[in-house]
Amino acid sequence: MVDRLKGKVAIITGGNGGIGEAIAADFIAEGAKVVITGRNGEKGQQAASKLGPDALFIQQDVSKEADWKKVVDSTIEKFGKFDILVNNAGVGGVGKPLAEMSLAEFNWTQSINLSGNFLGVHFAFKQMSEPGSIVDVSSVAGLRGLPGAADYSASKGGTRLLTKAAALEALQMGKKIRVNSIHPGWIDTDIIPDEMRASVIAMTPMRHLGQPKDIAKLATYLASDESAFTTGAEFVADGGIMA
């Protein structure tokens, strides 16, 4: 299909690689203009060049409110509006057991994975065009705890409930903005260490890793008018893990 997002403008955080870049590519293929963001300026410019003339890169740390203001204001200045927000930027956590994790380490993960998403929704509610769509990329770790990753699990579980609360608040405010979450399982990106790949494939009932495009297709559906009656919902793409 083509033109499912024709005339739409999207902001995609963490759009300079992996799942975010795949979402950006699918949005563009469906007719959207996209602004991708990330902390690494060189990587971001390379991704924007690869995506073509309908993509713009803006450097951003999603944990910083000033960076969010810059991204949203710059998007509206460039394209006149924005209709879609994909809160995709995230980190895998510090990789320590809870008993060995410092408060500063725990809070660092929350600042990016959860507070960054809060800031995105906050600015979208103030400046997003209507009808609009917000897609929060969570994880299956936001549906059940992941041992050895308490900080990551907490941030992704928080994102799940932030999504639901925001969806209801938008309706209470009379805004035509839908808010939904995607919960990927193990996706073939750099976030999975090489030494873990065999074990995560073994624990996935489909016996293979998901691809970034699998998540991109879900994001496109949620960003498009096809999901007009869908808000506050969670979509799992995990090869059967949660089953």
N, C-alpha and C positions, 0 to 999 in steps of 0.2 A: 504494500500500500504506500501511497505518497500523499502529501498535502494534509495529513492528519493534524499538523501543527502549523499550517500555513498562516502567516501573519502574526505568529506568536513570538515573543521575546522571552528567553529563559536565562536565568542565572544558575550556574552549576558550580558549586564549590568543590574543590578537589578535582576539577575537571581536566587537570593536566596529565592524567595517566589512569590506567586501570579501569575500574567501573565508571568513574566520572567521565573519562574521555570517550568510552563506548556510548554512554548516554548522550553526550554532546554530538557524536557522529550520527546517532540514530535520530536525534531531534532535527539536525540539519537536513538529513535525508527526507524528513517529513515536512520540511518547509520552514523551520524555525530559524531565527537568528539567536546565537548563543553567546553569553559571556561566561568564560571559564575562569576560575580563580585557583590560586595555590600559593604556597609560600616560596617555591623555587621559581624565580623569574626566568632563568634560562630554559628550564624544562617547560614552563608555561608557554613561552614564546614559540618553542619548537612544536608543541602540541597545537597551538593556534594556527601555525603555518601549515601543519599537516591537515587540519580540519578545513582550511580554505577561507575564502573571503567572508563567509557568514559567521565566523568566529572571532571574538575579541578576548584577549587575555588581560586580566587585571590582577596584580599581585595582592595577596590578602592573607592575613593571619585571622582565621575565623573567631579566635578568642578575644579579639580586640574590637571594641565598639566603633572606634574611629575608622577602622578598615571597612567595616560593614557600611558605614555612611558613605565612604568613598566609592565603594562598589555600586551601591544602589543609585547614588546621585549620578555617577559616571554612566551607568547603563541607561538611565532615563535621558540624560543629556545626549547620548549617542543615538538611541533608538526611539526616544519619545515615551517609553513606557517599559514595564516588564510584567508579564502575565504568569510566569512559571518560576518557581524556586525549587531547586533540588539541593537539599542539605546533605551532601555526600562526603564532604571532607571529614577525615577521621584518622585516628592512630590506633594501633593494636594494643596499646597499653605498655606498661613498663616490664611486663614479663616476670613478675615476682610473686611468690605466695603472699597472701594477705598479711601473715604474721611478720613478714620481712619487709613489707612495703611501708614507706614513710607517708605521712599525711601530705607532704608536698608532692610526692609522686602520684598519689591517688588524685589529688586536686588537679594536677597537670592534665591527666587523662580526661577528667570531667570538663575542664576549661575548653577543650577542643571538641570532644565528641558530644557533649550535652549543652554547655553554655553557648558554644558556637551555633548550635541548632536553635536554641532559644533566641539568640540575637537575630538570626535569619528570619524566624517567624515574626519577631517583634517589628522588624523593619518592613516585612512584607505586609503586615496588617496595616501599617501606616501609609505605604506607598505603592502597593501592588495594584495593578489594574484589575477590574472585575468584568466578567468572571475570571477567577484565577485559581491556580492549583499549586499547592505546596506538597512536595514529596520528600519525606525524611527517610534516609537510608539508615536503618538500624542493623540488626543481625539476629540470627537464631539465638545468640547469646543474650539477647534482650528478651527472650521468651523463657529461657531456663539458664541457670547458672553454669558458668564455664570454670571448672576448678583451675586454679593457678592464674586466673584472669579476673579477679574480683573487681578491679577498677574498670576494665573493659565491659564486663557484664553489667555493672551498675550504670555506666554511661549509656549503654544501649537499651537497657530496661527503662531508664529515665526517658530516653527518646521516644520509646513506645507510648508511654503515658503522656508525655508532652504533646505528642501528636493527637491523641484522643481529646485531651483537654482543649487544645487549640481549635480542633474541629468544631467542638461544641460552642466555644467562645465566639468563633466567627459567625455561627448561626445566630447566637444571641445578640450579636452586634448588628445583625442584618446584612452582613457582608457575604457576597457570593464568592467565597474563597473556600475551596475544599482542601482538606489536610489528611494525608494518608501516609502510611509507613510501609517500607519494603524490608524484609528480613532475609538476607542472603545466608546460605550455608557457606561451605568452603568453595570459594571462587578462585580461579586460576590467575592470581595476581602476585606481585612481589611481596605481599604481606605474609605469604605462607613460606616459612623457611624450607629450604630444600630437604633437610633431614626429616621434616614432618609430613612430606607429601604422601609417602606410601601409607602412613598410618591414617591420615584423614581420608584418603580414598577408600581404605578398608572399612572405615566407620560410616561411609556414605552408602546407603542401600543401592543407589544406581551405579556404584563402583567407578565413578569418575568425578573429576572436579567440574563445577559449573564454569561457564564462560562469562566474561563481562557482558557480552551481548544478551545473555539470558536475563540479566537484571535491567539492561537498557530497554528491552521490549516491555517489561512491566512498567518502567518509568514513563515510557511513551504513552502507554494506555492510560495511566493515571494523570498525565499531563494533558491528555486530549479530551475533547468533548464526549468521547465514548463512555467516560466514567462519570457522567454528569450526576448520577444518583449515588455516588460513592464518596463517603467522607468518614473520617475516624476509624478507618479499617486498616487491617494489617495483612500484608501479602507475603507469603513464605515461598521462597525458591531455594530449596536445600537438598534436592536429590533424594528426599524421603527421610531425612534425619529426624524430623519432628514427628513423623508418623510412627 
